[in-house]
Amino acid sequence: MPDPVRPPYPSELDQLPDRDPQETGEWRESLDAVAAHAGDERAAYLVRRTVEHAQHSGLAVPALLETEYVNTIPTSAEPAFPGDEAMESRITAWNRWNAAAMVTRGSRQGLGGHIATFASAAWLYETGFEHFFKGKEGDGGHSSGDQLYVQGHASPGIYARAFLDGRLTEAHLDRFRQEAGGDGLPSYPHPRRLPWLWEFPTVSMGLGPISAIYQARFNRYLTHRGIKDTSASHVWAFLGDGEMDEPESTAALALAGREQLDNLTFVINCNLQRLDGPVRANFKIVQELETQFRAAGWNVVKSLWGSAWDEVFALDTTGALTRRLREVPDAQFQTYATRDAAYIREHFFGASPALVEIGKLLTDDKITELFKTSRAGHEPRKVYAAYKAAVEHKGAPTVILAQTVKGWTLGPGFESRNANHQMKKLTGKEFRAMRDLLELPIPDSKLDDELVPYVHPGPDSPEVRYLQERRAELGGPAPARKVHPVGLPSPADKPFDVLKKGSGSQEIATTMAFVRLVKDLMRDKETGKRWVPIVPDEARTFGMESLFPSAGIYSPLGQQYDPVDRDQLLYYKEAKDGQILNEGITEAGSLADFTAAATSYATHGEPMIPFYIFYSMFGFQRTADQFWALADQLGRGFVIGATAGRTTMTGEGLQHADGHSHLLASTNPAVISYDPAFAYEVGVIVKEGLRRMYGPDAAAQENVFYYLTVYNETKVQPPMPEGEGVEEGILKGLYRFKEAEAASADTPRIQLLSSGTAIHWVLEAQRILAEEWGVAADVWSAPSWTELRREAMECDAAALRGEERVPYVTRALEGAPGPVLAVSDWMRAVPDQISQWVEQDWASLGTDGFGLSDTREAARRYFGVDAESVVVAALSRLARRGEVKAEDVRRAAEKYGLA
């Protein structure tokens, strides 16, 4: 027999002293007795009640991660509904109709659209718009309002509401997904395409959740740093249960819980369906999500069942009903929503004798109502109760798990069907059924035409007046994006002049040059506080530790410990008003931080200057989708690819050596890319970036962001060459850095173009060519291959309009003797972008292929880009022109060990 006091299994409690083993045994025996005489469900109920009481009493007991498959807020505890429910039902009905009509009308053009998502979530949005979502017209028009992350596939419903509100016309709706003419509506929330309405792009699934978390966090950052009081702002993220499978959706849950972001609410529309089928066919997505969020420190509100279930739960005296709801997998529950009462009686209520007895008390109509229509997400009172609980909860973010039916009100052909995500239109018969269900005053004669009509009750109708009054009380229209242009004063020239002078005899890397520059700019009295350094746990790698004690690392708790390096000059200092966002090992989180800061000029009317510095390829390769969303959101700031290039990181190897990020960056139209070779180039580029993005002339500010690659290879930084055109050449992407020594007319000539750290190999090749082979080479610095290409493409487009414009790269190289050889630490496709606009013979060297671990010298020899390889390549190009002997190429290759 087992010991009556000690359980027959190991427990972590065994290592703690039990001051009264007999009492402990009695508690266990009591629980066993309840289970034996009243059943397991009763015993479990008592345990849950005891734990719940202990938590409410302030006892330190671990929280339960999963609750029953019922509503968190009982009907008896729901607050009074403050609105006119009948009026809001009519408003929601108009929106449902017009959303479906818009997509159906657009389907004539083959444009598609999504109907079912908004149909399931209509009340989730309407309740928020009528009672919770704050607009931006408060505080004299400078309020930040709430930040709304709208589920991308629900955009037709938001357009329909803006139509009812008078912000959109029928002509707008008829140009849904037709943007080429300039006045259409984008398919999803795209700020760049509709900047007065949308604030946040969300349809790249998973980016909305992580962006919302870091937006809420950045709101707190602004408050703690004294930039702006954002305490009245709340962040709402509307998500799909299927979307939560994206890794970014849950990547930052612990951050939100850890920092107690009670200014954040996730609303997850749990219609149990993803794009092609059930989210969790054999499991329960609601229970899974509850466990994940509770474990991360979130407050969880489950809003699952409509009021029709109340009397049925009252019949469940044995716990059989709640047990059955907990065990039925989602795919089966979806099937119940499409089958008749007889099927449900057999397969649901027939599971146990107790359920059979409950089923006998229910009519077929009642059973149909329960399983087909009664979901909490379709009842405004239950949605309101959940939202009110969320905004009033303090000390943790809240997630609302709202159960709905996908395709609700669209008829049996749509509701709970696996294929409804791909269904783009309703038939005339389905529209008539929808009209009758929603009780809309639309005569049959209006539905006889081929095109289903938009409907509007009129600008002076009770519905529109009610809607507009509610929005006025909440601070104006939503969603809305408003920019109050703020021009920042230009920083002093001194920090930039320091870089122009060079480093003398000291060797420094361009990474360090950038960090020193920003450190000086952060001291500026006017704009220094607006810099937001963001780094994913590599600050010391980039030489940024000097910022720790001066700027501080942001933490909402300050520093509640003595840092191990407190006795050192550059100790690790956290502060509630810290300026640095040191995010740990999360590039996705760091870029979400950057996005919030980069768009603060619009979200909060406070321009911030973020710079996000990352390691090698772990920026554009790892988070390119977020960079695309950043461009869509019209973000501004500086992205720094440190330890750049494929051959600069000794020993790091294949998954670190970056030779392609500039190619990835070139695909993003909002990215201004540079690969500076010298510190003075960094200074010129940053100064121009500040002017373009944040300059004193607010009307001229541009919605772009800068990408600079900097290197960890220390070199003597030369002073900026004197003469006209150098700064222009840096910014446009090409200038002659060092001309060949004077040579006779018959001396072979070649033009060597290079960017970044490659210029040092090219300069050495210039020397070797002159001293050992009698070849004169001009060395050009090409800080931006991409900007050269873009300007050239603009010239091509102008030519098609009859304008005569010669590309800058063509003009810069005009008359330069000999062929052109481009060299970089990037794959050849990066410099090859400009080849078609270069009139000379063109060739390039680069680092195509995977990276590898070795010394810099060995890696450069392996890829054929070291100085000697450049020499041989130059001689080869000249030999093809007959300007050097072919045997010289062979002799050079043998001499340098390349043959």
N, C-alpha and C positions, 0 to 999 in steps of 0.2 A: 504493500500500500504506500502511496506517496505521502510525504510529510504533510500533515494538515496545515502547517504554517507556511512552509517554503514551497512554492510552485514547482512542478516537475519539469521545469525548463530554465535555462540560464537567463538571467536578466541583469541589465546594468545596475539595477537597484540592489543586487546581491552584494555589491562592494560598498554599500552605504550602511551605516548602523541603523537597525530597527529597534527603537527604544521600547516598543510594545508588540512583540511578535504575535501574542495571543489576540490582540485587537485586530491586527492585520488579517489574521486567519478568519476571524469572525466576519469581517467585511466580505471576504471572498466566499465564505460559506453562505452568507445572505444572498449574494448574487447567484450562486449555484442553485439555491432553493427557489428563487424567483424563476429562473430559467426552467427548472424541473416542473414547477407547478403552474406557471402562467405562460410559459413559452419564451423562445429566444427573443421574439420581437419586443415583448414587455421588458425583458432584462436589458436589452440594448437601449430601449427608451429611457429606462431609469438611469443608466450610465450617462447617456447624453444629457439628460436633465441635470444630473449631478455636476458634470463637467461645465455645463452652461452656467449653473449657479455659482460654481467656484470662480469662473472667469469674471462674472458680473460682481462678485464679492471682492475682487482684487487679488485673489490667490494666484500664485505663480504656477500655473499648470499649462502644459503645451496645448495649443489650439487644435481642435479637430480640423482636418483638411477637407472633409467632405460631409455635407449634410444630406438630408432626405431630398428626393426628387419632387420637391414642393416649393411653393413661393416662400421667400425669406420673410416677406411682410404679410401677415395674415390679413384677410379682408377686414376683420374687426379693428385692426390697427391702422388702416389706411386713413390718411388725412382727408379733410373735406376738399372736394375738387373746387378750385376757385373760379373756374371759367363757365361759360355757357356751353355745355356739352353738345346740345343739339346744334348750335351754331358752328361749333368746331367740327362736328361731323359733316355738315354741309360743305364747309371749306375743304375738308379732306377729300370729300367726294369729287368736288370740282378738280382738285389737283390730280386725283387718281385718273379721272377721265382724260384730262388734257395731256398727261404724261403718256398714257396709252395711245391717244390719238396722234401725238407728235411722232412717236416711233413708228406707228403703223403707216402714217402718211409718208414718212421718210423711206419706208421699205420699198416704195415704188421706184426709188432711185437705186435700189440695191445697197443702201447705206447701212441698214440694220439699226441696232440699238437694243437696249435691255429694258424689258418691261417688268419682269417678275420680281426683281430685287426691291424696287421702290414699292411695288404693290404689297410686299410683305412688311416693309418698314415704314409705311406712310405715317402711322400714328407715333412711331418713335421720333420722327422729325417734327410732325405738327405740334406735338405736346411741347417740344423744346422751343419751337418758334413762338408759340403762344404764351409760354410761361417762364422760360429759363434763359434762352440765348440772348445775351446782352449785345446791343449794337455799338457803333462807334461815334454816335452823335452826342453823347453825353460829355460833360466837362468841356463845354464850349467847342465841341467837335474834335477834341483831342483825346478822347477816351480810346483805350485799346480794345474795349469790348471783350467778348469771348472769342476764342479761336476755335473754329469748326473744321474738323477733318471729315468731310463728307465721303461716304463710301462711293467709289467711282461709278459703279453700275447704277447707282440711285440718282444720277444727275438729271434724268428727265423729270423726276418729281420736283427737284429744286427749280428747274426752269419753269415748270408748270406753276409753281407757287409765285415765282417772280412775275409771271404773266398775270396772275390774278391780282398781284400787288401793284400792277401797272408799270413795272420796271422793264418788261419785255412786251413785244407786240406779237400778233399772229405772224407777221412777216419774219420776225426772229425765229419763232418756233418752226416755221417752214424752211428755215435754213439750218436746222439741226444737222450737224456733221457735214455742212457745206460751207467751208471757210475760205475757199480760194478767192471769193469776191470781196472778202474783207469784213463782212458784217454777219457772218454765220456764228452758230453756237458750237463750241468744241464738244466732242463726244463725251469727254469726262472733265473733271475739274482741272483746268489748265490755266493758271494765272497769266502766262505769257500770251495766250490767245484771247482771254477775256479778263483783263487785269482789273476791271472795276468790280467784278463779282467774286471771282475765286481768289482765295488767299493761298491755298495749299493744294498741290497736286497729290493725289492719293491712289490713282488707279494702278500704279505699279505695286502690286499687292505686297504687303509687309512693310512698306516704307511709311505708310500712314501711322501705324502704331508706334514705331520707334521715333519718328519725327515728333509725334504728339508728346511723347514722354520728355524728350529733350527740349521741346518748346516750353512745356510747363516748368522744367528745371531752369531754363534760361530766363523765364519770367521772374523766378525767385532770385536768380543771379542779378538781374537789373535792380530789383528792389534792395537786395543786400548791399549792392555797391553804391546805392544812392543815385542811380541814373534815372529811374522812374519808378514810382509806386505802382506796381501791377497787382496788388493784393485783391483788387476787385475783378480781375480777369480769371476766367475759368476755361480750361481746355477740354473740349469734347471730341472724342474720336469715335466715329461710327464705323464698325467693322463687321465683316462676315465671319461666321464660325469656320468656314473653310479657309479663309484667309489666315487664320491663326496657325495654320501649318507652316507658313513661311517662317524661316528662322529669325528674320528681323522682327517679326510680330511679337515674339516673346523674349528677344535678346536683352531687353533693358528693363524687364519687369522688376528685377531685384533692385535696380537703381531707384526706380520710382517708389518702391516700398521702403528702401533703406533711407531715402531722403524725405519720406513722409509727404509726398506731393499730393496733398489733399485739394489742390487746385486742378486736379486732373480726373476725368471720368471717361472710361471706355464703355461704349454701348455696343455689345456684340449681338447682332441679329442672328439668333439661333433658329434658323429655319431648317436646320439639319441637312441642308443640301449644299454641295459645292457645284462646280460647273457641269460635271457629267454624272453625278450620282450622289449618294449619301456621303456626308462628311465622315461619319464613323458607322459604317454599315453594321458591324457586329458589336459595337460598343456604344457608349453614351458620351457625346462631345461635351454636353453641359457639365457633367460630373468631372470629366477630365480637366476642363478649363477651370472649374471651381478649385480643384486641387492645386493646379499650377499657380493660380493667382493667390490663393490663401498662403501657400508655401512661400511666395515671394513677398508677403506682408501686405497684401491688398485687402480692402474691405470688399466682400462679395455680396451682391444683391441678386438673388435669382427671382425672376419674374416670369413664371412659366405658364400658369393655368389661369383661365378666365373665371369669372364669377360663377359660371354654371357648374363648376366643379365643387363649389363650397358645400352644397348639401350632400354631395356624394362622399366627400372626405368625412363628413359628420357621421356617415354610416359605417366607417371603417374602424370598428371597435377592436379588431384583432391585429391591425397593421398589415393585413393581406393586400389591401389596395396599394399602399405606399411601397410595399415590397415588390409587387408586380410592376409598378411604374419604374422602379429602380432597375429591374432585371430585363425588361423588354429592350432589345437593341433598337437603335435609331431607325434602321432601315425598316424594321417591322412596324414601328410606330408611324412611319411615313406611309406604309401600306394601309394601316388602319384608316388614315385620312382619306383614302380613295375607295374604301369598300363599304358595303352596306351593314346595317345593324346586325343582321344574322351572322355575318362573318366575325364581327367584333365580339358578339356574345360567345361564339364558339372558341375563338382563339385568344381572347383577352380574359373575359370573365370565366371562361371554362377552365382556367388554369388551377383553380382550387375550389373546394366546397364553399369556403367563406365568400369567395368572389361570385360564385354562382348565385348565392343568396342575395348579394348586393345587386347583381344584374337583374334578378327577378323584380326588384323594386323600381326599375328604370324602364320607361317606355322606349320604343325604337327611336322616336324623335329626340328624346333626351340623349340617347347614346350617340346618335348622329351629331347632335350639337356638341357633345363633349369632345369627340375625336376629330371633327372636321372644322369646327369654327371657334371653339372656346379656348383661345390662347391669350395670355396676358399681354403680349405685344400688340394685340388688336383692340385693347380696351384702354381708353385714355385715363381712366381713374387709376388703373394699376401702373401705367407708365408714369403718371404724375407722381404717384407714391414712391416709385423707385428713384426718380430723378430728385425728388425732394430729400430722400434719405441720403443720396449721393452728395449733394451740395452742402448738406448740413453735417456730414460726417467729418470729423477732424482727426488729424494724425496719420492718415493713410489715404492713398488714392483709392477710388472705387471702380469696380467693374460691374456693370449690369448685364446679366445674362438673360436676354429677353427672348422668349420662345414665340415664333410666328409660323405662318404657313407661307411658303414661297409661292408667289403668284396669287395671293389672297385677293378675292373679289373679281378675278379675271375669268372665273368659270372653271368647270371640271376639266376642261382641256388643258388648263395651265397649272392648276393648284396641285402642289406636291408631286409634280411630274419630273422625272430625272432630266428630261430634255428641255425644260422650260427656259433654261438659260440661253438656249439657241433659238427660241421662238420669238420672232420679231414683229408679229402682227396678229391682230384679232380679226375674225370674220365679222360680217355684218350681224349675223345671228348672235355672236358672242358680245358684240357691243350692245345689242338690245337687252340681253340678259344682264349685262353690267349696269346699264341704265336703270333697269327695274330694281336691281339689288340696291343700288345707291340712291334710288328715289330722286333721280335728276329730272327736271322739267324739260326734257328734250322730246319733241314730237316725232312720231315715226317718219313723217315727211322729211325731216332733216337727216334721216338715216338711209334714205333711198338712193342718195347720190353715191358715186364711186368713192368719193373722199369723205370719210367721217369728219364731222365738223369739230372745230374747237368750240368750247362753250365758256361763256363768261356772264356772271349775273349782272354786270354793269358796274361802272366805277362808283356809283352812289348807292349800291345795294347794301343791305345790312351786313352781308358777309364781308364785303371789301372794307366797309367802315370799321367793322369789328377787328378785322385783321390789321388794318393800319393803326387803329388805336392801340392795340396790344403791342405792336412793334414800336410805336412812339413811346409808350411807357417803358419799354425795355431798352430804349436808346437808339432806335432807328433800324433801317433794313439790315437783314442778315441772310446769307453771308454777304459780306462786302469787303472790298479791299480799298483802302484810302491811303494815299501818299500825301503827306504834308512836306513838301520839299524843304530840306534843310541843307544849306551849303556850309561846309566846314572850312575854316581858314586854312590857307596853305601853311604847311610846317616851315620852320626856319630852314635856310639853306645849309647851315653848318653841318648837320649830320651827313648830308650828301657830299658836301665839299671834302669831308674827311676821306671818303672813299675815292673821290677823284684824285687825291694826292698819292694814292697807292700805299703800300705797307712798308716802304723803304727796304731794309734788308730782312725784315721779319717775314717768315712764311706763315700764311694763314689760308684756310680753306674758304671757299665762297660761302659755305654754310655758316661759318663763323662771321663772315662779313655781313651776311644778312641779319644774324642774331644781334650783332653789335648795332647795326643800323636801327633795328626795331627797338632795342633797349633805349637808344637815344631818343627815338620818336615818342616813346612812352613817357618820357620826361616832359614833353611839350605841355605847357600850362593849358592850352586851349583844347587840344585833341588827344593828349596822352591817355586820359582815362577811357577813351573810346576803343583803344586797342584791346582785342580779346585773343590772347595766345592760347592755342588749342594743340595739345600734343597727346598721342596715345602711348604713354609710358616709355618714351624714348628721349626725355628732355636732356638727360646727361649725355646721351649719345650725340646730341646735336649741340652740346655746349651751352645749354640754356639754364644750367643750374644757377648762374649768376642772377637770374630773375627771381629765384625762389624767395630770398629774404626781402627783396625790394618790392616786388609786385604781390607776392603771396599766392598760394594755391587755393582756389575757391573750395570751401566746404561749408555747408549750412550749419554745421556744428562747431565751426572754428577748429581749434587744436586742443583736444582733450587728453593729450599725452605729452610726455617729454621726448622729443625726437632724439634718436640715438646719436645724431651728429650735431646736437645743439651747440657744442663747444667749438664747432667749425664756423668759418666765416660764411660759407654758402650752405647753411643748414636748410633742411626740409621744413618749410613753414607753411602751415595751413591757416586760413583765416576766413571768417564769415564774409568779409568784404574782399577776399582775394581776387586777383585779376586773371590768373592762369586757370584754364580748365584742363587739368591733367587727368585724362579719362581712363587710365589703365589700358589694358590690351584689348581695345575695341576700336578698330578703324570705322566701323559702321556707326558706333556711338559718337565718335569724334566728328564725323562728317554731319551727323544729325545736329550736333552742337553748332558746328560751323553754319549750317543752314539757318538755324534759329537766329544766330548773330548776324548773318549776312543779309537777312530780310527784316531785321529789326527796324530799319528805316521806314518800312511800310507797316509792319504789324503794330509797332509802338510809336512811330514818329520819332524814333531815336536812332540816328545812324551810328552803327558800331563798325569797327574795322577789324574783322577777325583775320588771323592768319593761322592756318592749319598746317602743321609740319609733320610729315610722315616719312616712314622708312622705305626707301627704294620703291618697289613695285606695289607696295601694299596700299596704294591710293587708287589710282585709276583702274588697275587690274581688279582689285578686290571690291571696289565700291563704285564702279562706273555707273550703275543704275541710279545710285543716289546723286552722283554728279549731274546726271541728266535731269533728275527731279529738281536739283538746285537751280539749274538753268531755267527750267520751267517756272520756278518760283521767283525768278528774277533776282537771284542772290548776288551779292557783291563782296569782294574780299580777296585775300591772297592765299593761294594753295601752294605749299612748298614741298616739292619732291626732293627730300634730302638723301644723301648717300646715293646719288643718281648714277646712271650709266651701268653698262654691263660688265665693266672691267675694273671698277674702282674699289670694290669691296673685297679685300683679300680674304680668301678662304670661305666666303659665304655660300657660293654655289648656286645650283640651278634654280631653286625657288626664291632666290633673293636678287640675283643679278638682273637688273632692269635695262633692257635695251629697246623697249617698245611702248613705254607710257606716252611718249610724245605722239606716237601714231594713234593711240587710243584717244588722247586728248583732242587731236585734230578733228575727230568726228563730232565733237560737241561745239555747235556754233557760238556758244556764249563764252568759251574758254579762250583767253588771250595767252598763248603759250610762248615761253622764252626758255632758252638754254644758255644762260650767260656764261662767258668764259672768265670774266674778271670782276673784281669787287666793284669797280666804277660802273660797269654795265648793270650790276644789281641795283646800284643807287639810282641810275637814270631811269630804269624800268619801274622801280617802286614809286619814284616821284611822279612819273607820268600816270601810273595806275591810281595813285591817290587823286590826281587831278581829274581823271576821267570818271572815277566812281564816286568821289566825295568832294569835288572841288567847290570853290566859293559860288560858282554859277550853278545853282541847284537845277535850273532848267536844262542845263547841258549834261547833267550826270547820266552815265550809261549803265544799263543793266547787264554788265559783264563781270566776270571774275578772272583773276590772273593766276596762271600756273607757271611757277619758276622751278627749274631743276637746279639744285646746288650740290656741290661735291664735298666729300670729306678728305680730299687730297690736298695737303698743304703745299702752297706755292708762294713765291714772292709775287705780290700783286702790283702790277705796274701802274704808274699814273695814267690818267686818261690822255690819249694823244691830243695835241693841239690842232687847231685848224677847223675849218668849216665842215659841217656835214657829219661830224662824228655822232653827236647825239641823235640827229635825224636817222642816221644809219643804224644805230643801236635799236631805236624804236621800230623802224621799218623792217629791220631784220638782217642788214648786211652793210658792212663798211670795210675799207682796206685798212688793216691794222699795221702791217709792216711791209713796205715795198722792198723789192729786191735791190741789192746794191747796184750801183751804176754798172751797166754792162754794154758791150759793143752791140752793134745792130744785128750781127749774125749769131749772137748768143741765144741758145734755145731758151724759150720762156714758157712758163706754166703758171696757172692761177690755182692756188690751194685754198679752198674754203673749209672752214671748220667751225664747230660750236662746242661750248662747254669745255670740259677738260681736254678734249682732243686738240685744242689749239697748241698745247704744249708739245705734243708729238709732231705737229705740223711745223712748228717753229724749229724744232731740232732737225726735221727733214729739210727745211729750207737751208739751214746751215750746211748739212751734209751735201746737198745737191750743189751748192755753190762751191764748196771747198774741194770736194772729191770728184765731181762730174762736170763742173763748168756749166751748170744749169742755173738760170735765174728764176726764182719763184717768188711771186707776190703772195703774201698771207692775208687772208680776209677772215674776219670774224663774222659769223652768221648767227646772231643771237636768236633768230626765229625763222626757221624754215616755213612754219605754218603761216605766219603773218605775211611772208613774201608771197606764198601761194594765194592767200585770200585776196591780197591786193591785185595780183595778176589776174585772178578770175573776175574781179570787178572790172578790170580794164577790158577783158574779153566781152563781158556782158555789155559794157558801154559801146564797144565796137559794133555790136549787133543793133544798137540804136543809132548808129551813124556817127558816134563820137570818136575822136582820135585821141586815144590815151595809150601811152607806152608804159608797160609795167615797170615798176621801180627796179626790180632785179635786172631787167634787160638794160635799163639806162645805167645802172651802177656798173655793170660789167662791159658796157659798150666800149669797144676799142681796146680792151685788155688783151694783150697778145698771148697766143698759145691756147692749149686746151684747158678745161676746168676739171679739177679733181676735188670732190667733196669728201670730207672725212668727219666722222663723228663716233661717239661711243654708243650710238643707236643703230638699229637695223637700217639697211640702206634705203628702205622705203621712206624714211623720214626726210633725208635731204633730197631724195629723188622726186619729192613733191614739186620741186621748182624746175626740173630739167627741161620741160617743154618751152620755157620762156628764156632759156639761156642759149644764145646764138652760137657760142663756142662748142667744140666737141665736149661732150659731157661723160664723166665717169664718177663712180663713188665707191668708197670703202666704208664698211660698217660691221656691226657685230651681230649678224644674223645667226639664228640658232639658239639653243639653250645655253645658259650660263654654266660656269664650272668653277670649282674651287682651285685657286692657285694664287701665286703672287700677281701683282698688277702686270709686271713685265711679261710673265709667262702667258697670262691671259690675253694680253694685247698681241703677243706674237702668234698665239693660237688663232685669233680671229683675223690676223693680218692687218692690224691697224697701228702697230707701233711705228716709230720714226723710220726704221729701216724698211719696213713694208711699204710705207708711203713713198720712200725714195724709189724703190723698185717699181711701184705702180706708176709713179710719175715718169720714170724713164721709159716704161712700156708704152704709155700714151704718146710720148714724144717720138719713140721709134716708129710707131704706126704712121706718123706724119713725115717720117724720114728726116727728123731733126736731130736724132742721135742714132748711133749704130745699134743694130739689133743685138750684136754680141755684148754691148754694154749692159743690156738688161740681164743677160745670162751671167756676166761677170759679177754684177752687183748682187744678184741672187745668191751666187756661190760665196761671195765675200761676206755677206751678212747671215749666212747659214739658212737661207730660205729655199735653196734649190733641193 
